[in-house]
Amino acid sequence: MEKLLFLQQDEINSHHTYARLAKQVKDENNSAVLKKISEEEKKHYEIWNRYTRMEIRPNWFQVNLFYWLARILGLTFGIKLMELGEEKAQKAYSQLLDRVPEAKQVMEEEEVHEEELMDMLDEEGLKYAGSVVLGLNDALVELTGALAGFSFAFQKTNLIALAGLITGISASFSMAASEYLSQKSEEGEQDPLKSAIYTGVAYIFTVLILVLPYFLFQNYLVSLAFTVFNALVIIAVFNFYISVAKGYSFKRRFTEMALISVGVAAFSFIVGVVVRNVTGIEI
């Protein structure tokens, strides 16, 4: 009974979530698929209802959460996050196969849902994920390293912030231009201008987050610590998004990016120490 009630709740939540998304999706084919799946989720709810004989109200918090996640962060992310929850439901189905005749049919239909959803999802943002990764990676590695070097070389937060902003903004335009020329020479499916914009915006966003601590704190070491922390947060958030939307390994990608960024920052800090001591220049 506990498993049946869990599945019944899951179905009614999914029914309302897909129904709301179907009304908002502009693509007619995608909207039709979402509406069809919503109707089938309602049918599954009614199957479990015949066994439990209990009416269950939707969990509106969960429905609204997934709905707005899909609206704000993209249909792909929202639906795939929902599908992660479906994996728990699949385990519940498998445990009911011997006792509930309809369990096998519902489980097969849920698998078809997943295939239909994955086939229909085609969002521009994910097409240009590579460009966003390029902007984030380069900004995280280059600017974290540069700020670490500037920190010991200058030891004044206002100078470090100014140098970091100039370096970061200049590099963002340079990276965007490089991405534009790269995409233009490949003549692929991606629009070169859009690729450049995604790369540049991702770079500038990362620059602002990394430089911000130097405007907030007077101590350059405290600022550097928060810059490294911000870099790790950006890496974690972005890799969580990509791991859900594209099915990548979060742990492996996060560890790789974090080690590279922190490693470059540590090396650059040492370079700053060496340059300051060798040149004897005081600012």
N, C-alpha and C positions, 0 to 999 in steps of 0.2 A: 504493500500500500504506500509506503514511504517513497519508493521509486516511481510508482505511478503518479503520485501527487507532484513529485519533482518534475517529471516529464510534462504533466498537464500544465504546470506553471510556466515551464519553458516554452511550450507551444503557444500559449495565449500571449505571452510577452512577445514572441517572435511575430505572431500574427499582426499585432498592432504596430510593431516597429516597421515591418516590411510594408504594411498598408500606408503608413504615414510617409515613408520614403518614396513609395510608388507615386504619390501625389506631387512630390517635389522634383523628381528626376525629369529633366527636359527631354532626354532621349526616349522616344516612344517605345522602342524595342525593350530597352532596359526597364522602363516603367511597366510594360506588360508582363515581363518576367517576374518583377517584384510583386505585382498584383496577384499573379498566378500562385507564386510561392506563399504569399500571405493567405490566400484562400485554402491552400493545402494544409498550412499550419493550423488553421481553424478546424479543418476536418480531422486532423490528428488529435486536437484538443477534445473534440467530441467523442473520438474513439476511447480515449482514456477516461472521459467523463462517464461513459457507460459502465465502466468498472468501479470507479470511485463513488459515483452517484453524488458528487460534490461539485458545486459551482465555484470556480476560483476567479477572483478579480485580478486583472493585470497588475503587475508591479510597475506602477507608472514612473517611479524613479528610474528603474532600469530601462524602461521603454524610452523615456526622455533622454537618458544618458547616451544610449547607443544612437538615437536619432540625431542628437546634436553633435556627437562625435563624428558621425557620417557627414553631417552638413558642414561642419567647420574644418575637419581634417581630411575630408574626402570620403566618397562612397566606398572606395576600396578598403581603406583603413577601418572604417566603421563596421563593414560587413565581415571582414576577416577577423576582427576582434570578436564579433558575435560567433563566428565559426569556431573559434577556440573554445567557447563554451559548449558548442555542439559536440565536441569530442567527449565531454563528460556525459552528455546525453547518450552518445553511441555506446558507452560502456554500460549504461543503465539498460538500453535496449537489449544488448547481448545477454544480460542476466535475466531477462524476461522471456527469452525465446521459447523456453520449454513450458511456460505457464500461460503466456498470452499469445494466442494465434496471430493477432494483428501486428505483433511487435516486429516480425520479420519484414512485413510489407512497409511499415512506417520507416524502419531503418533503411530499407532500400530507397524509398522515396526521398529521405533526408540526404542520402548520398548523391542522388540525382540533383537535388537542390544545390548542393555544393558545386557540382560540375557546371550547372547552368549559371550560377553566380560568377564563377571564375571565368567562364567563357564570355560573359557579357561585360565584365569590368574593363573599361578602357579609358583611363583618365589621363589628361594631359600632364598633370603634375608628376605622375609616376614615369611617364615617358622621358621626362627630363630629370629624373632622379640622379642620373650620372653627372649631370651638370651641377646639381646642388651638392653632391658629394665632392666634386672637384673644388667648388668654392669653399666648402666647409673644411675639407682636408687641408687645402693649401693655407687658408687663413689660420687654422688652428696650429699647424706646424710652424709656418713662417712667423706669424705674429707672436705666438707664445714664446718662441725662441728669441725673437727680436726684443720683446719686452723684458725678458730675463736678462739679456745682454745689456740693454739700456739701464736696467735697474741698478746694476753694480757700477756701470760706467758713469752714470749721471748722479744717482742717489738722491734725486729731487723729483718728487712725484709730478709736479707740473711740467717739468722738462720731459720726463718719460712719457707722460700722456700726450704732449704735443708731438713728440717724435713718433710715438706709436700711431697716432691718428694720421699724420702725414704719410708715414710708411704704409699703413693699412689701406687708406683710401687710394693712394697711387697704385698700390699693388692690385686692388680690386678692379680698377679700370684696365690695368695691364692684363690681368687674368681673363677678364671678360673679352677683351680684344683677341687674346690667344685662342679662347674657346670659339669665338666667331670664325676666325680663320681656319681653325681645325675642322669645324663642322662643315664649312663651305668647301674645303678641299676634299672631304669624304663623300659629299653629295648623298647623304643618307636620308632617312625619313624625317629627322629632326630639322626644325627650322633654325638656321644659324643664329638669327637675331634673338629668338626666344631662348636658345641655349646660352647665349652670351648674357642675357638679362638674368636668367636663373642663377648662373654662376656669379655674376657681379653682386646681385642682391644678397645671396647667401654669404658672400665674402664680407660685404659691408656690415651685415647684421652681426656676424661673428666678431668683426673688428670692434664694433661698439660695445658688445658685451665684455670683451676681453680688456678693453681700455678703461671701462667704467670704474673699476676699483681705484685707479690712480687719481680720479677726480673726487673720490669719496674719502680716502684716507691720506694722512700725512706721511706715514711711515712706508717707505718703499718696499720693505720686506713683507709687511702685512698686505700691501697692495698686490705684490707678486703672488702671495699665497692664495688670495681670492681670485686672481686671474687664472691660476692653475685649476682652482676649484670650479670656476665658471666653465673652463674648457672641458673638464670632465663631465659637467652637467650637460653641456651642449652635445658632447659625444654620446652620452647615455640616452638623452631624449631622442636624438635623431636616429640612433641605431635601433631603439625600441620601435620607432615608427616604421623604419624600413624592414625590420625583422618581421613585424606583423603584416605589413602591406605586401612584401615580396617573399616572405617565407625564409629569410636568411637566419643564420645563427647569431643571436644577439651577443652571447658571451664571447664568441670568437672575434667578431667584428669590433666590439667595444674594447676588448683587451688589446687588439692590434693597434687601433687608433690611439688609445690612451697611452700605451707604451711609447709609440712614436712621438706623440706631442710632448709628453713629460720628459722623454729622453733628449729630444732636441732642446727643450727649455733648460735642462740641467747642463747640457754641453755649452749652450750659448751663455749661460750664467758664468761658467768657468772662463769662457773666452772674454767676457766683460771684465772679469777679475784680472786676467793676464794682460789685456790691453791697457787697463788703467795703471797697473803696476809697472809695465814696461815703458809706456810713454810718459808716465808721471804727470799726465794732464789732469788738473783739478777744475771742476766746473762749479 
